[in-house]
């Protein structure tokens, strides 16, 4: 699949907002959308999404692992 350019990111605006709204990191979003991280950062800053979603829990960089660790209890059931 081709890498998205800066012009094509406008069509993914709502997707990017949803991913940022639910705590996604920008570097992870770039991987998911198969676009350059620098293009995505420029798009977010130029369109004002960083200011619009400033109270949400999104980050510029993901701290460590991407997937949540699932805890298994002593009885073999998934917890959390």
N, CA, C and O of each residue as an XYZ file, in Angstrom:
320
protein
N       0.838     -1.184      0.000
C       0.000      0.000      0.000
C       0.883      1.247      0.000
O       1.933      1.275      0.641
N       0.449      2.266     -0.719
C       1.206      3.516     -0.806
C       1.160      4.288      0.507
O       0.222      4.168      1.295
N       2.192      5.073      0.712
C       2.238      5.945      1.883
C       1.378      7.175      1.607
O       1.425      7.734      0.511
N       0.596      7.594      2.595
C      -0.271      8.762      2.433
C       0.546     10.039      2.411
O       1.541     10.162      3.126
N       0.127     10.984      1.592
C       0.789     12.280      1.553
C       0.020     13.263      2.420
O      -1.059     12.959      2.929
N       0.588     14.427      2.573
C      -0.014     15.455      3.412
C      -1.396     15.853      2.903
O      -2.295     16.118      3.702
N      -1.575     15.898      1.595
C      -2.870     16.268      1.019
C      -3.945     15.227      1.276
O      -5.115     15.574      1.440
N      -3.566     13.958      1.312
C      -4.535     12.888      1.539
C      -4.965     12.768      2.994
O      -5.988     12.149      3.288
N      -4.199     13.352      3.905
C      -4.540     13.242      5.324
C      -5.835     13.967      5.659
O      -6.492     13.627      6.642
N      -6.211     14.956      4.864
C      -7.460     15.688      5.121
C      -8.661     14.753      5.054
O      -9.634     14.943      5.783
N      -8.603     13.755      4.192
C      -9.723     12.810      4.092
C      -9.785     11.885      5.311
O     -10.820     11.270      5.563
N      -8.695     11.780      6.064
C      -8.659     10.962      7.274
C      -8.797     11.806      8.543
O      -8.506     11.326      9.639
N      -9.231     13.035      8.405
C      -9.319     13.960      9.545
C     -10.143     13.393     10.699
O      -9.693     13.421     11.844
N     -11.341     12.880     10.417
C     -12.213     12.350     11.474
C     -11.609     11.110     12.121
O     -11.752     10.904     13.326
N     -10.937     10.287     11.328
C     -10.281      9.090     11.868
C      -9.163      9.491     12.819
O      -9.015      8.911     13.894
N      -8.381     10.482     12.420
C      -7.280     10.966     13.252
C      -7.826     11.553     14.553
O      -7.256     11.324     15.619
N      -8.915     12.299     14.478
C      -9.529     12.874     15.681
C      -9.985     11.767     16.625
O      -9.745     11.846     17.830
N     -10.640     10.734     16.092
C     -11.098      9.624     16.940
C      -9.925      8.899     17.586
O      -9.982      8.555     18.767
N      -8.868      8.666     16.826
C      -7.708      7.967     17.374
C      -7.033      8.803     18.459
O      -6.585      8.258     19.468
N      -6.956     10.109     18.265
C      -6.366     10.982     19.274
C      -7.286     11.102     20.482
O      -6.812     11.166     21.616
N      -8.580     11.133     20.254
C      -9.555     11.280     21.332
C      -9.472     10.119     22.317
O      -9.676     10.309     23.516
N      -9.177      8.926     21.823
C      -9.122      7.756     22.694
C      -7.717      7.387     23.111
O      -7.436      6.218     23.377
N      -6.832      8.364     23.171
C      -5.525      8.180     23.783
C      -4.442      7.633     22.879
O      -3.446      7.108     23.376
N      -4.597      7.735     21.587
C      -3.561      7.248     20.680
C      -2.375      8.191     20.628
O      -2.523      9.404     20.782
N      -1.207      7.630     20.412
C      -0.009      8.438     20.236
C       0.175      8.696     18.745
O      -0.179      7.859     17.916
N       0.724      9.846     18.414
C       0.855     10.261     17.017
C       1.735      9.298     16.228
O       1.447      9.018     15.065
N       2.814      8.781     16.845
C       3.657      7.841     16.112
C       2.924      6.541     15.808
O       3.158      5.935     14.762
N       2.037      6.100     16.706
C       1.227      4.911     16.456
C       0.192      5.165     15.368
O      -0.044      4.306     14.519
N      -0.426      6.340     15.392
C      -1.426      6.703     14.385
C      -0.777      6.741     13.005
O      -1.384      6.313     12.024
N       0.455      7.251     12.923
C       1.169      7.296     11.642
C       1.407      5.893     11.098
O       1.283      5.663      9.895
N       1.745      4.963     11.972
C       1.952      3.579     11.537
C       0.639      2.966     11.065
O       0.600      2.292     10.036
N      -0.441      3.199     11.818
C      -1.748      2.653     11.457
C      -2.236      3.194     10.107
O      -2.815      2.454      9.312
N      -2.002      4.479      9.854
C      -2.458      5.098      8.605
C      -1.447      4.940      7.466
O      -1.715      5.333      6.330
N      -0.289      4.364      7.778
C       0.776      4.169      6.786
C       1.199      5.495      6.148
O       1.263      5.633      4.927
N       1.481      6.457      7.018
C       1.954      7.755      6.528
C       3.194      8.156      7.317
O       3.526      7.543      8.332
N       3.855      9.166      6.849
C       5.041      9.676      7.516
C       4.646     10.377      8.815
O       3.664     11.117      8.862
N       5.429     10.131      9.870
C       5.141     10.764     11.156
C       5.271     12.284     11.063
O       4.482     13.010     11.669
N       6.262     12.771     10.306
C       6.457     14.214     10.155
C       5.283     14.857      9.415
O       4.858     15.957      9.767
N       4.752     14.169      8.382
C       3.585     14.694      7.672
C       2.375     14.757      8.589
O       1.611     15.722      8.550
N       2.200     13.734      9.410
C       1.068     13.707     10.332
C       1.189     14.808     11.385
O       0.199     15.460     11.716
N       2.392     15.017     11.908
C       2.612     16.090     12.892
C       2.325     17.447     12.261
O       1.676     18.295     12.874
N       2.805     17.654     11.038
C       2.547     18.922     10.351
C       1.044     19.113     10.124
O       0.531     20.216     10.312
N       0.338     18.059      9.726
C      -1.106     18.154      9.504
C      -1.842     18.487     10.803
O      -2.739     19.331     10.811
N      -1.465     17.825     11.899
C      -2.128     18.053     13.190
C      -1.922     19.490     13.649
O      -2.860     20.138     14.115
N      -0.703     19.987     13.520
C      -0.415     21.355     13.962
C      -1.056     22.395     13.050
O      -1.591     23.393     13.532
N      -1.009     22.172     11.733
C      -1.551     23.173     10.810
C      -3.078     23.217     10.825
O      -3.666     24.268     10.569
N      -3.724     22.095     11.122
C      -5.189     22.097     11.155
C      -5.744     22.432     12.540
O      -6.957     22.562     12.703
N      -4.864     22.572     13.540
C      -5.302     22.969     14.874
C      -5.848     21.835     15.724
O      -6.474     22.085     16.753
N      -5.623     20.597     15.314
C      -6.131     19.465     16.091
C      -5.451     19.363     17.451
O      -6.071     18.922     18.418
N      -4.176     19.768     17.537
C      -3.483     19.702     18.815
C      -4.110     20.650     19.834
O      -4.162     20.335     21.023
N      -4.584     21.802     19.379
C      -5.251     22.748     20.284
C      -6.668     22.295     20.605
O      -7.135     22.435     21.735
N      -7.351     21.745     19.591
C      -8.737     21.303     19.770
C      -8.832     20.139     20.763
O      -9.789     20.058     21.533
N      -7.848     19.246     20.746
C      -7.881     18.063     21.601
C      -6.869     18.152     22.739
O      -6.351     17.131     23.191
N      -6.590     19.357     23.198
C      -5.548     19.545     24.210
C      -5.910     18.935     25.561
O      -5.015     18.632     26.349
N      -7.178     18.751     25.846
C      -7.580     18.174     27.128
C      -7.702     16.657     27.088
O      -8.013     16.036     28.104
N      -7.464     16.066     25.949
C      -7.531     14.605     25.812
C      -6.187     13.977     26.167
O      -5.210     14.685     26.409
N      -6.141     12.651     26.196
C      -4.946     11.961     26.685
C      -4.016     11.475     25.578
O      -3.277     10.514     25.794
N      -4.021     12.093     24.414
C      -3.136     11.675     23.336
C      -1.725     12.174     23.594
O      -1.523     13.104     24.375
N      -0.747     11.559     22.939
C       0.661     11.914     23.118
C       1.333     12.011     21.759
O       0.829     11.489     20.765
N       2.472     12.680     21.726
C       3.250     12.751     20.489
C       3.983     11.437     20.260
O       4.071     10.972     19.124
N       4.506     10.838     21.310
C       5.246      9.571     21.205
C       4.652      8.562     22.185
O       4.238      8.924     23.286
N       4.615      7.298     21.774
C       4.119      6.230     22.640
C       5.211      5.827     23.624
O       6.356      5.614     23.224
N       4.871      5.720     24.903
C       5.869      5.305     25.895
C       5.949      3.781     25.972
O       5.153      3.161     26.677
N       6.885      3.174     25.269
C       7.082      1.725     25.386
C       6.174      0.911     24.488
O       5.982      1.234     23.315
N       5.612     -0.161     25.062
C       4.825     -1.102     24.277
C       3.510     -0.496     23.810
O       2.964      0.407     24.443
N       3.012     -1.011     22.689
C       1.767     -0.503     22.119
C       0.555     -1.213     22.668
O      -0.498     -0.598     22.837
N       0.680     -2.487     22.949
C      -0.468     -3.281     23.368
C      -0.550     -3.361     24.880
O       0.465     -3.382     25.576
N      -1.773     -3.404     25.373
C      -1.993     -3.509     26.799
C      -1.688     -4.932     27.256
O      -2.035     -5.889     26.564
N      -1.055     -5.079     28.394
C      -0.726     -6.387     28.935
C      -1.955     -6.947     29.647
O      -2.535     -6.287     30.509
N      -2.342     -8.151     29.285
C      -3.511     -8.791     29.890
C      -3.059     -9.596     31.089
O      -2.118    -10.385     31.004
N      -3.733     -9.392     32.205
C      -3.395    -10.087     33.442
C      -4.263    -11.352     33.518
O      -5.479    -11.295     33.332
N      -3.623    -12.481     33.793
C      -4.346    -13.746     33.936
C      -4.319    -14.120     35.410
O      -3.253    -14.168     36.024
N      -5.500    -14.389     35.982
C      -5.589    -14.732     37.387
C      -5.120    -16.160     37.617
O      -4.793    -16.865     36.662
N      -5.082    -16.592     38.861
C      -4.669    -17.941     39.207
C      -5.616    -18.997     38.646
O      -5.227    -20.150     38.459
N      -6.850    -18.604     38.380
C      -7.867    -19.537     37.893
C      -7.935    -19.583     36.382
O      -8.811    -20.245     35.826
N      -7.032    -18.895     35.705
C      -6.981    -18.933     34.243
C      -7.926    -17.977     33.555
O      -8.082    -18.050     32.336
N      -8.565    -17.080     34.293
C      -9.473    -16.108     33.706
C      -8.737    -14.808     33.449
O      -7.852    -14.412     34.208
N      -9.121    -14.154     32.365
C      -8.515    -12.852     32.060
C      -9.105    -11.787     32.970
O     -10.317    -11.738     33.182
N      -8.254    -10.949     33.498
C      -8.684     -9.870     34.388
C      -8.187     -8.559     33.789
O      -7.026     -8.451     33.396
N      -9.078     -7.551     33.720
C      -8.670     -6.218     33.273
C      -8.475     -6.117     31.882
O      -8.130     -5.045     31.383
